[in-house]
Every structure is written in structure tokens, then in C-alpha cells.
Amino acid sequence: QMRFQGSAFYSMVGIASGAVINIGLDPLFIFVFDMGVAGAALATIISQFISFCLLIAGTFRGGNLRLNLRNFSPSLKYYKNIVKGGTPSLCRQGLGSFATICLNLMAGPYGDAAIAAMSIVTRISQFAASIVIGFGQGFQPVCGFNYGAKLFKRVKEGFWFCVKLSSVILLVAAIAGWIFSEQLITFFLHTDPLVIEYGSLALRLQCLTFPLVGWITISNMMLQTIGKTVKASLLAMSRQFLFFVPAILTLPGMFDMLGVQLSQPVADVFSFILAVPLSLSVIREMTELEKQEEHYKMVQPSKD
């Protein structure tokens, strides 16, 4: 909400502060106070509560909309819009958890080293993908405001800018990940050579499709923001469910551990193939709407 009102910096401070505090409290509670898992849980609770307080306080800053229960007026129309806008995010995040469960189950027969290796690769991939998500979240307010104002040219320009820049960044990340794959896995767990072997190959295979994730993510966020709920939800489900789950359930039976390592790259390729026509169809639609708007302005009589 704050990001869409232009308070992106304070929103970032509110969210990042909780993460930083969590990083500081985890070793304190786990090791110094010897609380173990309970300490990690308590650190998370405290850090989340601090973030909550900072963000709530931020609604009273500047020109942000202030939260007030007196302004609460239930409306089915608003709930429908919220559900339409949130369904793609629900599909993307909820099915991501399901995909992780499937990954762990299929990697399990190859031992703890396989599970550990794939978990590390997933974390590294998510770190790189978070850059694209940041671009997408910055693009969403621009996309929504300009689409609503029928300034379709700006929406298209913003889309192509984000796709190009995120793809270049991911290409650089892919090259770095390919070159330093063993060092990256070793950084997380250097005591098990089998983890390094499994993880370095899986990371290199994932790097082959890294640059495709930019188009997939930005397309998904554009479709979600302009109200294309069905297309956005379909694309949100594709990478972690529609294509990944069949891949992770079938490929290990044909290629053993290599099938586990190939599952996410294969899902990325098919998700990209789906994302291209979905996003291009909407861009063509906006081009037609843009022409209609220009024609309408031309035929309108002058106020003079």
C-alpha cells in the first residue's frame, strides 16, 4: 500500500529493518541464550512485530492514507477486486511451497546430500530472482496508474525497460553462477563433497535459464496489475506447478539425480514459452487501445 502511494523508501526501511533485526537476534537467541529452534522462532516474532509497528507508523507520515476503522465500509465490489488482484500472488507463493515439498520428496531417495544441494541451489536462485521481483514491484505502480489513465504507451515502455534490464542482470548473474558454482555451494556447506557435486551441477543447469526468468516475472506482474487475472494466474502457476511438478515427478525416473537437477530449468523453459504469447497478446491489445484513443481525440470537436 505504501509503495503504491509513493513511499517506497520508507516501505523498504520497514521491511528491511525486520530482516536485519532477525539476522542479529537469531545467533543471539540460538547460541548465546541456547534456545535452539525456539530462539529462532522468537527472533522471527520480534523482528516481524517491529516491522509491523514501523509500517503502521508509516501510514501516518506525509501524504499516505491513514488507517482508521471509521473508514471501514465492507463492499462486495472491493472484495472482488482484491481477490482478482491477489489470486496470481496466491498461486505463485502458495504453489511455490508445494513445489518445494515435491522437490524434497523426489530428491530424498538420493540421500541427504541431494536434499541439501537442491535446497542451497533454490536459495541462490531465489536470491537472484528477488532482483527481478524488485523491478517488478517498482513497475507495478507505474503500470497500474498509467493503464488506468489509458496511457498505454508508458505501460509498454515500462514493461520493455524492466524486461531488458532484468534480463541483462540475470545474464550476468548466470555467467557468474556458472563460473563460481562450486565456490557458491562450498560457501554454504564445504564439508560434504557430494553436496558440492550435486549442487554445482544443478546450479549450472539453472544458470542456463536464468535470463528467461526476467520476462516471466515482469510479464506476470504486468498481467496481474492490469487486471488480467486468468492469464496472470495461469502464468503464476506455470513455473512452480504446471510445469515444475510434472517435471520433478517424471524426470528422476528417467535420469535419476540428473532429472531432479533438470526439473527447474525445464519448467523455466516451458514457462517462458507460455509467457511470451500471453504478454505479447496484451501488448498488442494495448497498442490497439492506444490507436482508438488517438482516433477518438482526433474526431472530438474542439472546445474553441
C-alpha positions as CSV (number, residue, x, y, z in Angstrom):
1,Q,0.0,0.0,0.0
2,M,2.8,2.4,0.9
3,R,4.8,1.6,-2.2
4,F,1.8,2.3,-4.4
5,Q,1.4,5.7,-2.7
6,G,5.0,6.7,-3.5
7,S,6.6,5.9,-0.1
8,A,8.8,3.2,-1.5
9,F,11.8,4.1,0.6
10,Y,10.1,4.0,4.0
11,S,8.3,0.8,2.9
12,M,11.8,-0.7,2.2
13,V,13.0,0.5,5.6
14,G,10.1,-1.0,7.4
15,I,10.5,-4.4,5.7
16,A,14.4,-4.5,5.7
17,S,14.6,-3.5,9.4
18,G,12.8,-6.6,10.4
19,A,15.1,-8.8,8.3
20,V,18.2,-7.1,9.7
21,I,16.9,-7.5,13.3
22,N,16.1,-11.1,12.6
23,I,19.6,-11.8,11.4
24,G,21.0,-10.2,14.6
25,L,18.7,-11.9,17.0
26,D,19.0,-15.4,15.5
27,P,22.5,-16.1,16.7
28,L,21.9,-14.3,20.0
29,F,18.9,-16.4,20.9
30,I,20.1,-19.7,19.3
31,F,23.7,-19.8,20.5
32,V,24.2,-17.2,23.3
33,F,20.9,-18.0,25.1
34,D,21.0,-21.6,23.9
35,M,17.3,-21.6,23.0
36,G,17.7,-23.6,19.7
37,V,14.7,-23.6,17.4
38,A,12.6,-21.8,20.0
39,G,15.1,-18.9,19.8
40,A,14.9,-18.8,16.1
41,A,11.1,-18.6,16.4
42,L,11.2,-15.9,19.0
43,A,13.7,-13.9,16.9
44,T,11.3,-14.0,13.9
45,I,8.3,-13.0,16.1
46,I,10.1,-10.0,17.5
47,S,11.5,-8.8,14.2
48,Q,8.2,-9.2,12.4
49,F,6.4,-7.2,15.2
50,I,9.0,-4.4,14.8
51,S,8.4,-4.3,11.1
52,F,4.7,-4.2,11.7
53,C,5.0,-1.3,14.0
54,L,7.2,0.7,11.7
55,L,4.9,0.2,8.7
56,I,1.8,1.1,10.6
57,A,3.6,4.2,11.8
58,G,4.5,5.0,8.2
59,T,0.8,5.3,7.3
60,F,0.7,8.5,9.4
61,R,3.7,10.0,7.5
62,G,3.5,12.6,4.7
63,G,0.6,12.2,2.3
64,N,0.0,8.5,3.0
65,L,-3.6,7.3,3.6
66,R,-4.1,7.0,7.3
67,L,-5.7,3.8,8.6
68,N,-8.8,4.4,10.5
69,L,-11.5,1.9,11.5
70,R,-14.2,4.6,11.0
71,N,-13.4,4.4,7.3
72,F,-14.1,0.7,7.1
73,S,-17.1,0.0,4.9
74,P,-17.5,-3.5,3.6
75,S,-18.2,-3.8,-0.1
76,L,-18.5,-6.9,-2.2
77,K,-17.2,-4.9,-5.2
78,Y,-13.9,-4.1,-3.4
79,Y,-13.5,-7.7,-2.2
80,K,-13.9,-8.9,-5.7
81,N,-11.2,-6.5,-6.9
82,I,-8.9,-7.6,-4.1
83,V,-9.4,-11.3,-4.8
84,K,-8.8,-10.7,-8.6
85,G,-5.7,-8.7,-7.9
86,G,-4.3,-11.2,-5.3
87,T,-5.1,-14.5,-6.9
88,P,-1.9,-14.6,-9.0
89,S,0.2,-13.9,-5.9
90,L,-1.6,-16.6,-4.0
91,C,-0.9,-19.0,-6.8
92,R,2.7,-18.0,-7.1
93,Q,3.6,-18.2,-3.4
94,G,1.3,-21.0,-2.3
95,L,2.3,-23.3,-5.1
96,G,5.9,-22.4,-4.5
97,S,5.7,-24.1,-1.1
98,F,4.0,-27.2,-2.7
99,A,6.8,-27.3,-5.3
100,T,9.5,-27.3,-2.5
101,I,7.7,-30.3,-0.9
102,C,7.8,-32.2,-4.2
103,L,11.4,-31.3,-4.7
104,N,12.4,-32.7,-1.3
105,L,10.4,-35.8,-1.8
106,M,11.9,-36.6,-5.2
107,A,15.5,-35.7,-4.0
108,G,15.1,-37.8,-0.8
109,P,15.9,-41.2,-2.4
110,Y,19.3,-39.9,-3.4
111,G,20.2,-39.1,0.2
112,D,20.5,-36.0,2.5
113,A,23.3,-34.6,0.3
114,A,20.8,-34.3,-2.6
115,I,18.2,-32.6,-0.5
116,A,20.8,-30.2,0.9
117,A,22.3,-29.5,-2.5
118,M,18.9,-28.7,-4.1
119,S,17.9,-26.5,-1.1
120,I,21.1,-24.5,-1.5
121,V,20.6,-24.1,-5.2
122,T,17.0,-23.0,-4.6
123,R,18.1,-20.3,-2.2
124,I,20.8,-19.0,-4.6
125,S,18.2,-18.9,-7.4
126,Q,15.7,-17.1,-5.2
127,F,18.3,-14.5,-4.3
128,A,18.9,-13.8,-8.0
129,A,15.2,-13.8,-8.8
130,S,14.5,-11.3,-5.9
131,I,16.3,-8.7,-8.0
132,V,13.7,-9.2,-10.8
133,I,10.9,-9.2,-8.3
134,G,12.1,-5.8,-7.0
135,F,12.0,-4.4,-10.5
136,G,8.5,-5.9,-11.0
137,Q,7.2,-4.3,-7.8
138,G,8.6,-1.0,-8.8
139,F,7.0,-1.4,-12.2
140,Q,3.6,-2.3,-10.8
141,P,2.5,1.2,-9.6
142,V,3.7,2.8,-12.9
143,C,1.9,0.1,-14.8
144,G,-1.3,0.4,-12.8
145,F,-1.6,4.2,-12.8
146,N,-0.8,4.6,-16.5
147,Y,-3.0,1.8,-17.6
148,G,-5.9,3.3,-15.6
149,A,-5.1,6.7,-17.2
150,K,-5.1,5.0,-20.6
151,L,-1.5,6.0,-21.2
152,F,-0.7,2.6,-22.8
153,K,2.5,3.8,-24.4
154,R,4.0,4.4,-20.9
155,V,3.0,0.9,-19.8
156,K,4.7,-0.7,-22.8
157,E,7.8,1.4,-22.3
158,G,8.0,0.5,-18.7
159,F,7.5,-3.2,-19.5
160,W,10.3,-3.3,-22.1
161,F,12.6,-1.4,-19.9
162,C,12.1,-3.8,-17.0
163,V,12.4,-6.9,-19.2
164,K,15.6,-5.7,-20.8
165,L,17.3,-4.6,-17.7
166,S,16.3,-7.6,-15.6
167,S,17.4,-10.0,-18.4
168,V,20.8,-8.3,-18.6
169,I,21.2,-8.5,-14.8
170,L,20.2,-12.2,-14.8
171,L,22.5,-12.9,-17.7
172,V,25.4,-11.5,-15.7
173,A,24.2,-13.5,-12.6
174,A,24.0,-16.6,-14.8
175,I,27.6,-16.2,-16.1
176,A,28.8,-15.6,-12.5
177,G,26.9,-18.6,-11.2
178,W,28.2,-20.9,-13.9
179,I,31.8,-19.8,-13.3
180,F,31.7,-19.9,-9.5
181,S,29.1,-22.6,-9.0
182,E,31.4,-24.8,-6.8
183,Q,32.5,-21.9,-4.7
184,L,28.9,-20.8,-4.1
185,I,27.9,-24.2,-2.9
186,T,31.0,-24.5,-0.8
187,F,30.2,-21.2,0.9
188,F,27.0,-22.8,2.3
189,L,28.4,-26.3,3.0
190,H,32.0,-27.1,2.5
191,T,32.3,-30.3,4.4
192,D,30.4,-32.7,2.1
193,P,31.9,-33.3,-1.4
194,L,28.7,-34.9,-2.6
195,V,26.6,-31.8,-1.8
196,I,29.1,-29.8,-3.8
197,E,29.0,-32.2,-6.7
198,Y,25.2,-32.3,-6.8
199,G,24.8,-28.6,-6.1
200,S,27.3,-27.2,-8.6
201,L,25.8,-29.1,-11.5
202,A,22.3,-28.2,-10.5
203,L,23.3,-24.5,-10.2
204,R,25.0,-24.5,-13.6
205,L,21.9,-26.1,-15.2
206,Q,19.7,-23.4,-13.5
207,C,22.0,-20.7,-14.8
208,L,21.2,-21.7,-18.4
209,T,17.6,-20.5,-17.9
210,F,18.2,-17.6,-15.5
211,P,17.9,-14.9,-18.2
212,L,14.4,-16.2,-19.1
213,V,13.1,-15.5,-15.6
214,G,13.1,-11.7,-16.2
215,W,10.5,-12.0,-19.0
216,I,8.4,-14.5,-17.0
217,T,8.3,-12.4,-13.8
218,I,7.7,-8.9,-15.4
219,S,5.0,-10.4,-17.7
220,N,3.3,-11.9,-14.7
221,M,3.3,-8.7,-12.8
222,M,2.0,-6.6,-15.7
223,L,-0.8,-9.1,-16.3
224,Q,-1.7,-9.0,-12.6
225,T,-1.6,-5.2,-12.3
226,I,-3.8,-4.5,-15.3
227,G,-6.5,-7.0,-14.2
228,K,-5.8,-9.9,-16.5
229,T,-6.5,-12.3,-13.6
230,V,-6.8,-15.6,-15.6
231,K,-3.7,-15.0,-17.7
232,A,-1.7,-13.8,-14.7
233,S,-2.8,-16.7,-12.5
234,L,-2.0,-19.2,-15.3
235,L,1.5,-17.7,-15.7
236,A,2.0,-17.5,-11.9
237,M,1.2,-21.3,-11.6
238,S,3.3,-22.3,-14.5
239,R,6.8,-22.1,-13.2
240,Q,6.3,-23.7,-9.8
241,F,3.3,-26.0,-10.6
242,L,2.0,-26.6,-14.1
243,F,5.5,-27.4,-15.5
244,F,7.7,-28.0,-12.5
245,V,5.6,-30.6,-10.7
246,P,5.2,-32.9,-13.8
247,A,9.0,-32.4,-14.4
248,I,10.1,-33.3,-10.9
249,L,7.7,-36.3,-10.8
250,T,8.8,-37.8,-14.1
251,L,12.4,-36.8,-14.9
252,P,14.1,-38.5,-11.9
253,G,12.6,-41.8,-13.1
254,M,14.3,-41.4,-16.5
255,F,17.6,-39.6,-15.5
256,D,17.9,-40.4,-11.7
257,M,19.5,-37.4,-9.9
258,L,20.1,-35.6,-13.1
259,G,16.3,-35.5,-13.5
260,V,16.0,-33.7,-10.2
261,Q,18.6,-31.2,-11.2
262,L,17.0,-30.6,-14.6
263,S,13.4,-30.1,-13.3
264,Q,13.5,-26.4,-12.6
265,P,15.4,-25.4,-15.8
266,V,12.9,-27.4,-17.9
267,A,10.0,-25.7,-16.0
268,D,11.6,-22.3,-16.8
269,V,11.8,-23.0,-20.5
270,F,8.2,-24.0,-20.8
271,S,7.1,-21.1,-18.6
272,F,8.9,-18.7,-20.9
273,I,7.2,-20.3,-23.9
274,L,3.9,-19.7,-22.2
275,A,4.7,-16.1,-21.0
276,V,5.7,-14.8,-24.5
277,P,2.4,-15.1,-26.2
278,L,0.4,-14.1,-23.1
279,S,2.3,-10.9,-22.6
280,L,2.6,-10.1,-26.4
281,S,-1.2,-10.5,-26.8
282,V,-1.8,-7.9,-24.1
283,I,0.8,-5.6,-25.6
284,R,-0.9,-5.8,-28.9
285,E,-4.3,-5.2,-27.2
286,M,-2.8,-2.0,-25.6
287,T,-1.5,-0.9,-29.0
288,E,-5.0,-1.2,-30.4
289,L,-6.5,0.7,-27.5
290,E,-3.8,3.4,-27.9
291,K,-4.8,3.8,-31.6
292,Q,-8.5,4.0,-30.6
293,E,-7.7,6.7,-28.0
294,E,-5.8,8.7,-30.6
295,H,-8.6,8.4,-33.1
296,Y,-11.1,9.4,-30.5
297,K,-9.1,12.6,-29.7
298,M,-8.9,13.5,-33.4
299,V,-12.6,13.2,-34.1
300,Q,-13.6,15.1,-31.0
301,P,-14.8,18.7,-31.8
302,S,-12.5,21.4,-30.5
303,K,-13.7,23.3,-27.4
304,D,-12.8,26.6,-29.1
